Amino acid sequence: MISDSFKHDLLNRVDIVDLVERYVRLKKAGANLVACCPFHNEKTPSFTVSPSKQFYHCFGCGAHGNAISFVMEYQGLGYVDAVRELADLAGLAMPEFERRGDQGRSNADPRGPDLYQIMKRAEQFYREQLKSAPAAIAYLKGRGVTGEIAARFGIGYAPGGWNNLQTAFPDYGAAALKDCGLVIDGEGGRRYDRFRNRIMFPILNQRGAVIGFGGRVLVEGETDADEGKGATGPKYLNSPETPLFEKGRELYGLSQARAAIREAGRVLVVEGYMDVVALAQHGIEYAVATLGTATSSAQVQKLFRQTDEIVFCFDGDAAGRRAAWHALEVSLPVLADHKAIRFLFLPAQDDPDSYVRAHGKQAFEQLLSQAGPLSEFFIAELKGRVDMATLEGRSRLTHEAKPLLKRIAAPALQLQLLKQLAQISGITQDEAGRLTEMRGSAATRPQHPAPARAAERIRLNRKLDRELLACLLAYPPLVRDVPADIVDLSHAEGRAIEALMAFDGVEKLTHAVLQELLRESEHAPLLNQISGEFLDKDMDVDLARAEFDAVIVAMRARNPNPRIRELGDKEAKEGLTQQERDEFGRLIAEDAALKRRRTPPFTVV
């Protein structure tokens, strides 16, 4: 785990303007700098960088964040790798406890061999072996793979035999070889190569370093005597989990495909290494593959950092549809309304490799254009599980949809799916919301208008809280001066203010540091949104203090009694009964009359 103090120090050393300008040409625009967004195609610059806030925001696609976020998004790196990249840039040494796990040092000795170097040497060994392996070369040529593509993906060959790696590693008994997953220690301490008589596909991380291998047998069904048991080996054999390699988080071909993904505006996810290679051979270079395991949420998140559209490609048989449904399920919690997932099912007799070799790039991309949206697959799959001709079947449809709808992170998509499910089930949207226990959503909230004054009070309170948050983000040391008794915890803005107040003891507190400290919190989306809204509002210390004082005065004036807060919170979440609405209106009128007697009028501009 990377300490908050290290991240704090790192962000205070890195200037986001200098960082972004390494990749994007910025132009001065008032207090900020602008450019065409590097994360989506546009002709008019909407990507804005604030030197004072050390924050970027695109008003076109919504991309935003601090220096760490930019490196993650632009280079497609995971969090730890992005921090390491920035630390190297700033001349800051990563703490030793970080290097042990993340730099790939041997677990037995943190100062021992670099596992990345060992994997690189193994890759070089396998590539050299391919040159003198006519059967492996003939196999690749038979699959239409040219020398150029083989070199691009670093394809090699692991010869048959038990100890071939000893040629590359004279110290064959070293613990680091096992840490890398290159060898197996069998019974009696007998050590042998994990990969034998296989075409070898190096798996790279997003920095281009080898972290694992996938090996494919030359002849399916041949004996692969793992651990001396004479068992038939699997068609594909992957590296085991190691300090460098975690199957559920990595994707084959992503390092090579990043530029093409950005240019195409989408990524194609297939199931096999040869699918990726064959597609690249035919000019479709934006494909990646899962690593012999079911798709994970971490992989979907990684891909969404590269592009706004993911197309999953599966075989059209029952197994392919099961795999597609699993991909849909793990995607639901990481969806966003500006992101899209589509599904392509190939003819039963084909996989991407065979289809593109038989029909070519144009035919494959024509097929790809017919991929259906997630919503379509979602509805069709659920309908296929029940008998829609019966009341019982339509009731079961709602039951099946309930846990899935709750997991959807994209509110607009969630609403649209709920509406469609209600329509095909023959019930109202409100009834569907109650049955799926989604009463808190905008789609199912009882449609009883709040008293006009109550609605205005809620609007003003949230507006004041947003203005206070803008002041705190513009000049974070002000968190030390927020009076605890004015914070209204009945809504998200108030809870975010409370969260910022927790950092009142942090020295050199900046906007970028605040954003980083709350990166994984429930408040991050709101704070990012407010940062974007107020990006053009360049406040120096004196202006921030003046606006802060004015907002505090206005917030002091609201201070409703606890029952008003209670009813206002309930109205926002689920609505009020008629009796409660009457009480709410009466209390607000009484409170307004009291304020007129004790407080001079104040207007927040």
N, C-alpha and C positions, 0 to 999 in steps of 0.2 A: 504494500500500500504506500502510495506517495503521500508524504506529510503535507498538511496545509501550509506549513511554514516554508517548505521548499517551493511549492507552487506560487505562494505569495512573493517570495524573493525573485522567482523566475519571471513572473509577469511584470514586476517593477523594473526589471532589467531589459526586457524586450520592448522595443517601440513597434507598435502594430503597423505604423506607416512604412517604416523601413522593411518590415517583413512582407507586407502585401506588395510593395513595389518590386520585390524580387521576382514576382510572377505577373503582376498587372501594372499597366501604365496608368497612374493616377493624375488627375487634373484638379487644380485648386477650385473650390466653389464655396466662397465665403470662409467660414471657420473650418469647414470640412474639406475632404477630397472625394472625388467621384470617378467612376470608371464604368465601362460596360461590365456586367456581372460575369465573373469567371465560372459561375455555377449554372447558368442557363443562357440560351441564345437571345440576344436583344440588340437593337440598333441605337436606342437612346439610353445613355447611362442612368442607371438607377441604383448602382452599388455605391454606398456611401461609407467612408471611413472617418471616424472622429478621433483626431489626435488627443483631444482633452479627455475623452472618455475611454480611449484605447479600445474601441468597439467598432464593429462593422455591421451594416444592415443593408440588405437589398430590398428596395420597395417593390421590386418586380416579383421575385420568387419567395421572399421571406427569409432567405438565408441570413444568419446573424451570429454574433458571438465575439469572443476575444481572440487573442493570438493562438491559443491552444486549439480553439474551435476551427480557426482558419486552416491550420496545418492539417487537422483531421479531415476537414472537408476537401481541401484542395489536393492533398496528397493521398487521400483515402486511407489514412493510417488509423490504427486503434489508439486509444487514449494514451497508454503508456509509451508507445512508439512516438506519438506526437510530442509528448513532454520531453522525451529523450532528444528528439530532433531539435526542439527549441533550446534545450539545455546545451547541446553541442554548439548551436549558433551563438548562444550568449556566453560560452566559455565557462559554463557552470558544470561541475562534476555531479553526476547522479549519486545519491547516497549509496554506500556499499551494499546495504541490504536490498536496494533495488536491483543492483547489478547481478546479484546472485541468482535471482529468479528470472530476470528479464533479459539479461545480456547473454544467457546461454552458457554460463560457466558450469562445469561439472558439479553436481550436488555434493560429491564426496570432498571436493576441494575448491572453494570459490576462486582460488588463485590458479587453478589448474587449467587444462586445455580449453580453448574457446570452442564450444560446440558448433558454432557457425562455420568456423574454419574446417572442422572435421567433416561437416556435411558438404562443404564446397569441394574438399578433396575427394570425397566419395563420388560426387557428381562428375568430376573430371575423370575419375577412374572408369566409371560406367560409360562415359562418352568415348573414351579411348577404346574400350572393349568393343563397342559397336562397329568400329572401323574394320575389325578383323573377325566379324561374325556374319558370314554370308547368309545364314538362315534368317537372322534377325533383319538384315538389310532387305532380303527378298520379301519378308513379311510386310515391312513398311512400304516398300514399293508397290506391293500388291494391294495395299490400302490407299494408294495414291499419294503417299507422303513424300514430298521432295526433300532433298538435302537442306534446302534453305529453311523450310518449316521445321524440320527435325532440329536444326541448329537453333532456331528461334526459341523453341520450347526445351532445349537442352536434353533431348531424348537420347537415351543410352541403352546399354545392355548389361545385365548381370549374368555372367557365364554360369554354366552348370558346374557342379563341384561344391565342396564344403567350405573351403577356406581361401577363396580367391582374393578377398579384401586384404589378406596378409601382405599381398604385393604392394598395396598402397599404404598400409599401416604396419610397419615392422613390429611395433609394440601392440600386437594383436590382442593381447590380454588386458589392455587398458580398460578401466571402468567406463571411460568416456564413450567408447564405441557402443557399449550397451545403453548408456544414457541417451545416445542418439537413435537407438532402435535399429542399428545396422547389423547387430549380431544377436544370437540367442545362446544362452547358457543352458545346455541340456543336462540329462542325467549324468552323474559322475563328474560334473564340472566340464564336460566336453563342449567347447564353443564352436559355433559354425555360423556362416552367413545367413542372414534372414532371407535375402533375395537371391534366388538361383534360377538360371535359365529363364529370365523374364526381360521383356522390354521395359525399360525404366523411364518413368515420367517424374522429373523433379517437381516438387511442390514449393512454391516461393511465397514468402510473405510480401507485403506491399512495398517493402524497401528493396525487393529483388533478391533477398538472401534465401538460400535453400534451407527449408525447415523440415522437410520430409520427402518421402518417395511413394509413388504408386507403381507397382509392378504387374505387368500383364503376361500371362503364360503365352508362349509361342504357339503351342498346340493344346487346345482345350481338352481337359480330361487327363492330361499326362500326370504321372506321379511326381509329387513334390514332397519329399520325405521330411517334413517339418518334425523336428525333435525325434527323428529316427523311427517314426511309427509307420512310415510307408503309406500315409493317407493321401488321397487325391487332393491336390492343392486347389485353392479357389482360383477362379478366372482372374480376379484382381486381388492383389494383396497390398494393403497400405501399411505405412509406418505405424507403430503403436503410438499412444500418447507419450509425449516426451516433454522436457522443459521448454522445447521450442515449438512443439506441434500439438495443437488441440483440434481434432477433426471437426467438432461442431462449430468452430469459429472461422475455419479457413475455406477457401474456394480455389479450385484448380484453375489456373489461367488468368486470374484477376490482375496480377502484376503486368502481364503482357497485354491485357485487354483495356486497360484504363483509358488510354487516349481514344481508342475507338468507341468506347462506351460514351465518353463525353461528346464525341462528334455525332454519334447516332442518336443520343438522347434517350437511350434505353440499354438494358442489359438482358441477354438471353441466358437462362439457366437450364442446363442440360444435365444428364446423369453420368456420362462417361468421359474419361480423358480423351479417347479417340474421337468422340463427338466434337469436342472443342478443337482438336487438331484438324479434323477433316473440314469443319466449318471455316477455320482460318485459312486452310489450303484453298478454299473456294472464295475467299474474299469477305467472309462474314467473321469479322475479327472481334466482335463485342460479346462473345459467348464465354461463359464460365461453367464449371461443373462442381457439384457437391462431391464429397469425398467418400462415397460408398456408404454414407449414412443418410438418414432422413433430414430434410431441410430443417434448420433451426432458426429461432428468432434472431440470434446473434448474426447469422449469415444474412438474413433479410435486412437487418439494421446496417450492416456493413455495405450492402449493395445500395441502400437508399442514401448513403453518404456519397455515392458516386453519381447517382442519377435519380430522376423522379419516376421512372417507369421500369418495372421488372416484368419480363415475360417468362413464365415457367413452361418448359417444353417436356411433355411426357408421352410415353407410348399410349395408344388408345385402348389398351386392354384393361382388365379389371385392376391389375396391379398398378398400372400407370395412374388410374383414376384414384386409387387409394393413396398413392404417393402425392398426387396433386391436392387431395383433400387435406392431407397432413400439412402440406406447404401453406394452404389457405389458413388452417387453424393457427399455426405459429405466427402467421403474418398479422392477424387481427390486432394484437396488442401494440404493434409498432406502425400501424397505418396512420396516415395523415390525409386530410382532405385534398391536399395538393399533390399527393402521390398516387400512383396507379399500379395495380397488379393485374396481369392478364394471364390466361392459360391457353396453351396450344396443345392439342392432342393429335398426334401423327396417325396415319393409317396403321392398322394393326400389324402389318408385316414390316414396318419400317422403324428405324431409329434415325436421329439426325445425320449420323455418319452415312448410312446407306441411302437416305433420301437425297442428300445434297450431292453425293457421288453419282446417283442415277439421273437426277433431274437438273442439277446445277443451281447456281446462286439465285437467279431471277425467280425460278419456280419456288425455291425455299422461302424467299422473302415475300412472295405473293401469298404463300400459305401462312407465313408469319403475320401478315396483315389481317388475317381472319381470326386471330386469337381473340377469345372472348373475355370480357371484363370479369373481375372477381365477383361482382354482384350477380352476374348471370349464372356463373358456376355455383355460387352459394344457393341461390333459389332453386336451380334445377336439381342439384344434389339432394336438397331437403325434400323437394316434391317427389323425387324418385324413391324415397324411403317409405312413403305412406300412400294410402289409397285415398286420393283426393276426391273420389266420388262419394265418400261416406263422411258423416259428421265426425265419426271417431278418427278417421284419417286426418281431417283438417284440424281437429283438436291436437292430435299428436304432432302435427307440423309446428304448431306454436310451442309445444313442449320441447321439441328438438331444437328449435331456434333460440330458446331462452338463454342458455349459457353462452352461446356464441355471440348473440347481440351484446351481452354485457361486457364481452372482452374487446369489442371494437373501439379503438382509440380515436377514430375519426368521427366527430359528432354528426356532420352532415350526411355521411354515408350511413351511419347508424340510423338516422332519421328516415332516410329514403328506403332502407331495407325494411324498417318497421312498417312504413306505410304500405309497401308492396306485399308484405306478409299478411297484413290486415286485410288488404283487398282480396287476395286469393283465398284467404280463409273465410271470407264472408262476414267479417266483424269490423267494428269501427277501430280507428287508430287508438282512441282512448282505451277501448276494451283490450286491444292487443298490448298496450302499455301496461295495463294492470296485470294481465296474465303473465307477462314476461318480467314483472316486478321492476319496470323501468319508470316508475312514477316521477323520479327526479329529473328526467330528461325534458327538454323543451317540447319534445313531440307529444308527451303525455300529460303535461301539467294541466290541471283543471282550468278550463277557459273562463274563469271568473275574474273580471277586471278588478284590480285593486282600487281603493278609493283614490281619487285624483291626487289628493294631497300626500297620501302615503307613497304613491309612485314617484312623486316629485321629491319627497324627502330621501327615498332610497337612491334616486338618481344623483341628487346633490351630494349625499354622503360619499358615494362611490367616486364621484368626480373629485371631491376634495382629497380623498385617500390616494387617487391616482396622481394628483398634483403633488401631494406630499412625497409619494414614491419617486416622482420625477426629480424633485429637489434632492432627495437622498442619493439617488443614482448619479446626479450631476456633481454633488459634493458629499461623498460618503461620510466624512467626519461628523456631519450633522446628526448621524444616528445617535450620538451621545446626548443630544438635546431634545429628543422626542419625549414628551411627558407620557408616562405609561397609562395614565387614566383617560387619555383621549382616544385610545386605540379601540376600534369597534371590531371584535373578532367574529361578527356574524356573517362576514363575507370575505372573499378571497383577498381583496386589497388590504383589509385590516390585518389579516393573518400574515400577509407578506411583510407589512410594516413591522410586526412583532418579530418576524424572523430576522430582518435587518438589524433590529435593535440588539439582537444577541451578539453582534460583533462590535459592540461599543468599545471594547478593550483592545481591538486590533490596531497596531500601529501602521502607518503608511497605507491606510485603507483607501483603495481606488475603486473606480467603477469596474474595471476588469477583474480585480481581485474579488470584489463582492459577487460578481457573476460566477466566478469560478467556485467560490465557497458554497454557492447554492446550486451548482450545475445539476446535481442529481435530486434536488428537492422538488416538492410539488409546486413551489413558487416560481421555478425557472421559466416556464412558458409565459406567465404574466409579466415577469420582470423583463424578459426579452422583448415582449410586445411593447411595453411602456418605453423601453430604451429606444426602440425603433420610432415610436410616435414622437418622442421628444429629441430625436437626434439632431435636428436642425436648430434646436433651442440652445444656443451656446451661452451658458451662464458662468460668469466668473464667481469668485468666492462671495463678493459683496452682494451680487444679484441673487445668488442662490440663497444666501442668508435672509435677504429681504423677502423673497417669495416664501421661504420657509416660515418666517414669522407671520406673514399674512395668512397663510394656510392654517397655521396653528390657532390663530385668533378665530378664524371662521369655524374650525372644528370645535373649539371651546363652546361656541354658541349653539351647536346642535344638541349635544348631550341629552338625548331623550331618556325618559324613565325606562327601567328594565323591561316592563311589559310591552312597550312599543318596540323595543329591539327584538323581543321574543316573537311577537306577531309578525314583524317585518321579515325575520328570518324564515318563519314558517311560510309566509306568502311567497317568498322567493323560491322555496324548495318544493312546496306541494300545494299551495293555495289555502284559502281560509273558508270556513263555514260562513253562512250569512250572519250569524250571531257574532262571530269573531270579526268580520268585516265592519259591522256596526261599531263594535268596541274600538277597533283600530282607528276608524275615522274620528270618533269622539275624543280619544286620547290625543291624537295628533292636533286636533283643533284646540284642545286645552293647552297642550304644550306650546303651540304657536302663540297663543294669547299671552302665556307666561313670559315667553322670550321677548315679545314686543314691549312688555313692561320693564324688563331688566336689561336689555341689550340694544345698543344703537344699531341701526341698519348697517350691514356690511355686504359688499358685493365682490365676489371673486371674478376677475376678468379672465 
